Amino acid sequence: MSEQRQADAHEAGVSAEGARWVEREVDVEAFKDARLGQRLQTLLGQLARAPGASLSLVCEDWAGTKAAYRFLSNEHVSEAQILAGHFGATRRRIAAAAASSAGPVLVLHDTTEFSYRRDSPHAIGLLGKTNTGQDAQGRWRQHTVCGILMHSSLAVTAEGLPLGVAAVKFWTRAKFKGCNALKRAINPTRVPIEQKESICWLDNVRAASAMFADPARCVHVGDRESDIYELFCEANDAGAYFVFRTCADRLAGDGTETVADYMRRAQCRGVHRVQVRDATGNSRCAVLELKYRQVRMLPPRAKQSRYPALSLTVLQATERDAPAGADPIDWKLVTNLPVRSRLEAIEKLDWYAMRWKIETFHKILKSGCRAEESRLRTAQRLTNLIAMFCVLAWRIFWLTMLHRAAPTASAALAFTPREALLLDRLRPAAGQSGERRRSIATCLIQLARLGGYLARASDPPPGNTVIWRGMARLTDIKLGFGMRAENCG
């Protein structure tokens, strides 16, 4: 039997892991009508073949496009049902990662906005106003920006391999908040957390921690937006750990001093050298002075009757002798993990530096899946579409990082036999042959080259952009290959 026929027979039996990924990420039973789950599988598979393409392009005909629109606008379809299968698959991947490694699984948190411009912005929700230029009299013109806010939590290994979305929350605004006017009228710290949008942080920490059989294997990571005392208490109550960047100078000790007072008296415990890049791409070696100290941190005065004091470790990394014109590094992290040595301090810094991967995930959603270019008119339809894009964005990110985390794994982990065969024929790897040639790293390099990756010896590993471009090109090549096989017998 020829190599091509072997691949066809193998793929017909759907025995390759890469051929079944859509089925694993969709829970048909989450829908009251099983046909909706089957439609989700079909639509997700179509979107995966051409990331960033319009619904009419991926569905190929009017009947399929109409079915997609009906699915997205169906009142019995929600983002929770769409993501139910992915959450289950993420839980299984987290369990496998915890069993195979002694290290923790990091859950990265962040909030992002999807903005749109519509004639009727209230059908989606409001984000704010933006300037669109000046009129003939020099006055600024403004238009209302509508959109959806999403708080996502991405589970990754300590090495950076994304395991999936652990929790997500969408919401819209019916009116502008007028934050400055609100702050003049009332102290924001006196407003209960349940009445703030910040409650999304607590909800996601609670949901993501529940993904773990042992929550102590979970470390939540967030930027300065996560500096919420209620969030510290929530993570503690869930039995999980956290590393959050702090910006507020909270009361500490007996209440007569602040955290800044304690850290000023702390001695430097060591230095750490890191490579950083500025806005122009220039690299430099930054020397960080490390200070860490356990502090009894107090809740805001208005909430001291509701929340207890916490014994937390404050870790501060400040750049020494930063060059003129450069923004010096000054990270102040708070964690409920012990920091007893320089190596443990560097470990926590490395975990916080991993937070940038949630920004990459959001970039894939917006640039790769083009979530902000959709012309859907209501928040429900857009939310359902973005929920599907979350699964697709994780898949793209996972493929990109798989090349770095498990380069020797079999290509069947992510590709069907036909896809591996086509990639091998299009971009053959010199010096290797047969199945030995089809490792996951080799196939991903070949896929990235379809997306514009040059694969020179000095080039870094391929990134997400060339991966999602390559996925779209591979779909077209598979289509042409299949038509040729049918015409030629």
N, C-alpha and C positions, 0 to 999 in steps of 0.2 A: 504494500500500500504506500502511495506517495506521501511526502511530508504534508502536503496540503490536505489530502483526504484524511490523514490522521488527525489533523487539527480540526477539520469539520466534524468528524465523528466524536472527538473529545468534547467539542463545544455543544454538539447536539445533546449530549448527556448532561450538560451543565454541571460537570464535575469540578470545574475550576472555581476557586474561591472568587476570582475577579468577576465571574459571570453572575454571581448571586448577591452582590453587595446591596442592590436595591431592595431585594426581598428582606434582607436582614435589617435594613433601616426603616422599614414600613411595617406597622402593626395593623393588619387588615381588621382584626377583631376590635380595634379601638372605635370603629364606626358602627353605628346601628345597622347600616346597610353595607354589606360586604362589597357591593359594587363600587362604593366610594373609595374603599381601600384599594381595590384593583385599579381604579382610575388614578389614584395617587401613585401607585407603582409605575403605571404607564407614563404619566406626566413627568415624574422624577427621572425616569430613564431617558426620556426625550430631552429634558433640560441638561442632563449630564453629557449628552452627546455633542452639545454646542453651547458651552457656557457663555453667557452674555447675549445670546441671540433672543429675538422676540418670540413670543408665543406662536405667532403665525408661522414663523420660520421653522421652529422645532417641531410643530405639530403637522406641518407639510400640507395640510388641506383644510378646507373650511369645516368639515365635520369634526375633525380632531380639535381644531381651534375653538369651535363652539362648545365642545365638550369640556375643554379646559376652562373656558370662561364660566360655564355653568358650575363646575366643581368649585372654583374660587369664590363664587357668589352664593353658594348653597348655605342656607342658614344652619344646616346640620353639620357643617364642617368648621372646625376651629383650629387654631394653631396648636393647641394642646393635643388634639387628635393626630394632626400631621406629624408632630414631633414625638409622639408616644413610642413608636418603634425605635426611633433614634436614641431616645433616652434609655430604653431597654438595652440596646446594643452598646451604648456608652457604659452602662453599669457592668455589662459582661467584660468589656475591655478593661475597665478599672480593676475588676476582680482579678483578671489575668495578669495585669501589670503588678498588682500588689503581691500576687503569688510568686512572680518570677524575679522580683527585686525587693531588696530590703529598704530601699529609699521611699520617700513619700510620693504621692501624686499631688501636683499643684493644681489648684482651681483658680484661674485668672478671671478677674471681674472687671467690667467696664461698661459704660453707657455710651451709646452713639445715637445720632439722629439721621433719619432718612428724610431729606427735604424734597418738596415738589412745588411746582407752580401750577395752580389751577384757577379757572374762572370762579369756581365756587369752593373756596378753601375749607369751609366749615364741614364739607362732606368727608374730609379726611381728618382735620384737626390742625391747630395752629402751633407754629413754632416761634414766630416773631416777625419783625419787619426788617427790610434791607433796602439800601439805596440802589437805585438803578440809573444814576446819572443826574445831570442838571438840565433844567428847562432853559428857555431863552432868556429868562430873567435871572438865571444863576441860582435858582432855588432847587434844592435836592428833591428828586422824585423818589417815592417809596412804594414798595408793593408788599403785600402780605405773603409770607412764606408758610406753607402748610406742610405737614409731615407727621411722621411717627417716631416715637422714641423707643429704643430697645435697650434693655439691660441684659447682657449675656454673660454666661459663666462657662469658660472653656477649660476642660480637664486636659492636662498635659503631664507627661512623665518628667522627671527631673532632668532628663536629657533633651526635652523639648518636643517629643513626639506627641501630637494632639490625639487624644483618645475620643473626643467628641464633646458636644455641647451638654453640659450637666444641668443647666437651668437657663431659662430665658423668660423675660417678661416684657410685654408690649403695652404701651399706653399712648393716648393722645390728649391734647388739651382743648377744652371747649372755648377758652378765652385766655388772653394774655395775663400773666400773673402780676406784672408790675412789681417786681422784686424790690426795687429801691424804695418805692413808696411803702411796701409792706414792712421793710426793715425799719423805716422811720416810725411806723405805728406800733410795732411790737417787736420784742426781742425774739429772734428765731429760735433760740435755745429753749424758750418756754413753750413752743408749739410741740405737741405730742408727735412722736415719729410717725404714728399711724396716719397723721394728716398731711404728711410730706411725701413728695416723690421719692425721697431717700428710703422709704420703706422697701423699695425694690431690692436694695442691698441686703436687708434682713431676710426677705422672702427667698432670694436666690441662695444665700448662705445656708438657710434651713433646708431648701430642696436639694442643693448640691451635696451637703453633708449626709443626707439620707441615701445617697447613691452608694455609700461605702458601708461594707459590712463592719469595718472597724473605723469609725470616724477619726481616730487618732492618726490614721495614715494620710489624712487630708490636711493640706496646708493652703489656706485661702490667701490670695495675694491681690492687693489693690493699690491704686495710686492715691493722691491726696484727697480725692473725692470720697474715699473710704474712711476718712478720719471722722468716724461717727461713734460716740461712746456706746450707744445702744447696740451697734454692730459688734463691738468688742464683747459685750455681754452675750449676745446671741451666739457667737462662735464658741464661747466658753461653755454655754449651756448645751450646745450640740456636741460637745466633746471633741471638737476639732481645733486645730491650731491656725494661726494667722500671722502674716507679715504684711502690715499696712504702712504706707507712708503717711506721716502726720504733718499737719501744718498749724494746728491750734496749740497754743501754749497752755496746757491744762494745769489745774491745781494738783498739787502732789503733797505727799507726806501728811501733815496735820492740817493742811489747808492754808498755811501761812507762806508757802513757797510754791513755785511753779516748776514744771519739768525743765524749763530752760535754766533755772537756778541750779538744779541738781546737776545738769550736764556741764555747766560752766566749771563746776568743781571737780568733774570727773577727769581722770588722767588719760592721756593717750596710751592705748594698749597695744599699738602696733601700726604698721603701715601696709598698704596693699596697692599694687600697681595694676592699672587697667589701661587698655587701649580704647580711646574714644575718638569719635569723628565730629567735626563741627558742621555747621550748616552748608559749607562749601565742599564737604567731603574730605577735607584734610584730616589726617590722623595724628594723634599725639599720645604720649604716655603720661597719664595722670597719676600722681602719687596721693593716695587717700590716707588721711589720719583717722584711725578707728577709735571710737569711744563707745563703751557700753556699760550700762548700769541698770540694776533692778530698782524700780520705782513703784511706790504705792500711789496709784493714780486715782483721782477722785472724779466723780461725775459732775456735770454742770450743777451749779447751785440750785437751780430750779427743779432738778430731777434727782437730788440726793436722797429723797425719801423713797424713790421708786427703784433706783439702781444701786448696787453695792460698789464699794471701792475695789479695785483690781490691782493685783501685784503683777506688773508687766515689766518687760525688759525694753529699754530704749537704746537703740543702736544708731550712732551718728557717724557718718562718713563725710569728711570735709576735705576738699582738694587743697593740697599744700602748694604754694607758689604758682598759682595759675597764671598763664601768660597773659599779657596785656591784651584787652579786647575780647577775651574768651569768657564765657559764662562758667564760673567755677562750679564744680560738683558739690552739692551740699544736700545729702540725703539724711533725713531723720526718720528712722523706722521704729515702729512699736510692734512687739510680738509677745505672745504668751509662751514662747519656747525659751528654754534656757540658753544663754550665751555665756560660756565660761572660758573661752579661749579665742585667740585670733582666728584659728581655723573655723570655729563655729560661727564667728562673726562674718567671715568671708562667705561661708555657706549660705547664710541668710541674705547677704547682698546678691549672690548669684541667683537665688530664688526670686528676689525682687526684680532683678534685671530680666528675668524670663517674662515679666509682665508685658513686655513689648509684643509678645506673640498674639495677645488679644487684639492689639492694634492691627497686626497683620491680618488676622481673621476678618476684622471689619473692612479692611482694604479689599480683600477678596470679594466680600459681599458687594461692595460699591463699584469697584473697578472691574473685577472679573465677571461677576454675575450681573453687573449693571442694574442693581436694585433700584437706583434712583431714576432710571430712564423709563420705567414702566409708565404706561398711560392709563392704568386702572383708576377708577374714579372714586372709590370708597375705601375707607380705612380697613374694613373687613377683608376686601379682596387683596389689598396690598399686604396686610398682615399675613394672610394665608400664603401668599407668594413668597414673602420674605422668609417665612418658616421653612418652606421648601429650599430656598436658597441657603439657609443655614446648614442643611444637610449637605448640599452640594459644595459649599465653601469649605466645610470640614473635610470633605473627600479630597478636594484639591490640595488643601494644606497638608493633609495626611500623606498624600502621594509625594509631595515635595520633601517632607521631613523623613519619609521612609527611606529615601536614598541615603540619608546621612545616619539614620539610627540602625538600619538593618540592611546594609548593601548586599550581603551575601544571600539573602532570603530568595526563595523561588519566585519567579515572575508570576506564577499562578496565584500568588497572594493578591495581586491587583489587576492582572490582565487575563483575558481569555486566551486560549491557544491560538486563535486566529489573529488576535491583536499582536501577540508576541511574534508570530510568524511574519506578519506584515512589517513590524518594526525592524525585525532582523533583516528582511530583504531590502528595506528602504535605506537603512543605515547599518550595514554589516559591521560587526566589531572585529577588527583585525586580530589574527592569531588564535581565535577560538572557533569552535564549531558546535552545532547541535544544541542539545538542551543545556550543556555546560555554559554556553554563551548567553543563555536567557536567564540571567539573574535579574533580580528586581532593579539593581543599580544600572545594569546595562540597558534594560528596556526603558527606564526613566530617562537616561541620557539620550537615548534615541528619540523618545517622545519629545523631550525638551528641544532637540535639534530641529524637529518639525516646527517648533514655536519660535525659532530664531536663536537658540543657544548655539554658540560657536564651538564649545567643547575643546578649547585650547588647553594646553598643559597648565598654563598659569591662571585659568579662569576658576572662580569659586564654584561650588556646586550650583546646579540650576535652581532658579527661584520660582515663585508661584506664577508669575506672568507668563513665562515660556511654557510652563506646564499646562495652563488653561488654554493657551493658543494651540499647543500641540494636540490637546484633546479634541478640539474642533476640527483640526486638519485630519486627524486620524479617523474621525467619523466619516468624512468625505471619501477618504481612501478606502475604508471598509465598504462603503456603498458601491464605489466603482469596482472593487474587487469582486463583490458578490454578483453584480450584474454581468461581469465578464465570465465568471464561473458558470452562470446560468446559460449564457449565450453559447459558450464553448463546450458545454456538456461536462 
